[in-house]
Amino acid sequence: MLLILSGTTLFLLARSGLASLAEGTQTLPPGVTSYVQRADYFSAQSSLGLVLIGLGVATGLGAAVRHAVRRRGYVAPPAPHASASPVA
């Protein structure tokens, strides 16, 4: 849930920055030399937000599947011991 929330926040902040850049109300911070560099920053920020949202959804789905499997009582077979080798 936290991944989805942080990704959404990051995406919306980047979207707001790109919108203000398009409207011409964005001022360049110190160290930034062009508006293209600022647009690349906001674009990367929005992409990272989308990745975080995707990771949050995948984590949630994985947890839901794992919970459903465990709730139904399915038990995975135990892993073979290291001492039990096929070669006698």
N, C-alpha and C positions, 0 to 999 in steps of 0.2 A: 504494500500500500504506500509505503514511504517512497519507493522508487517511482511509482506513478505520480504521486503528488509533486515530488521534486522535478521530475521530467516535465510535467505540465507547467509548473512555475517557470522553469528555464525556457520552455518553448514560448510561453506567453510574453515573457520579458524580451526575448529576441524578436518576436513579432511586433511588439510595441516599439522597439528600437528601429526596426526596419520601416515601420509606418512613419515614425517621426523623421527618419532620414529621407523618405520619399516626399514628405510634406515640406521639407526644408527647415524644420524647426530644430534639428539636431546640430549641436555645436561639437566640434572635434575636441577631444580631451588632449592634454599635453602628451606629446610623443607620437601621436597619430598624424601621419602626413597627408592622407587623402581620404576622401569619402569612400573610395573603392575598398580601401583597407578596412574601414569601419563596417562596410556592408559585408565583406568576407567574414569578419568577426561575428556579426549577428547571424549570418548564414550558418557558420560552424556551430554557434550556440544553439540555434534551433534544431540542427541535425542531432546534436548531442542530447537535446531534450527529447527528441523522438526516439532515440536509442534507449534512453532511460525508461521511457514509457513502455517500449517493447519488452525490455528486460523485466519490468514490473509485471506486465501481463503474463509473460512466460513463467515467471516465478509463481504468480498466483495460480495459474493453471496447473503447474507441476505440483504445487502444494495441495490443490483440490483433488487431483487424481490420486496422489499419495494418500490423502486422508480417506478417500472413498475406498481405495483398495484395502487399507488397514481396517476400516470399519466393517468390511464384509468378511474379515477373518482370514484372508489369504495370507499364508505364511510362505515366504520364499524358502527354497531348500537351503540347508546350511552349506557353507563353503567347505570344500574338502580340506582336511588338515594337511599340514606340510609333511607330517611324518608318514602319512598314507600315500606311498608312491606306487605307481603301477608296476614298477620294476622291483621284484622281490629279492 
